Amino acid sequence: MSFLTIVHSTMHTLLLTLSAWGRGFVGLDGGQSATIFNDAQFHFTLTAPKDWYIDREPVFFPALRVGITPKLSNDAARKQSKTYIKVAAGMLLLPSLEDYLQTSFAFYEDAWAIETTRDFEFLGAPAKDVLLRQMMGNSTTKIRKIFTVRKTKDAQNVFVFSFSAPPDEYDALRDTFDAALQSISFL
């Protein structure tokens, strides 16, 4: 292999990697294991579970930064899945994390039954850990939500990390959800 071919191949690989990072995704181990989601706007990373699908362009809510679901047999099934990991982020518009949390609860009060709420420190910042059941129509979903506020050089941003599954599946996925939560880092 000539020197020029090696340089060209190296440059091509580097450009593909940088391009993927700019979109927010970099594969690990040549794409054979987990995938890292990098959010350049809100400066965080999250490792998706192996064999889960990352929605590169979530459109359900404007604040949704990423939606991650198990790979299912078809797109329609994946989009209807109640099992997911989601991250929402936006500029903090209310005076405090508590105000944001109470506003969310008030908005969803007809759908949410809160099981537990605890204060804790998440990666050096105050956070709320909420376990709830969401009831919509005939469907019940168990959801863990982590609410936290992070200050960047530009603004204070609120983050909501959500881990959801039907109640009978939630406990079986707890290790997967915990691993995704532990993978989060702020840049």
Disulfide bonds with the S-S distance in Angstrom:
none
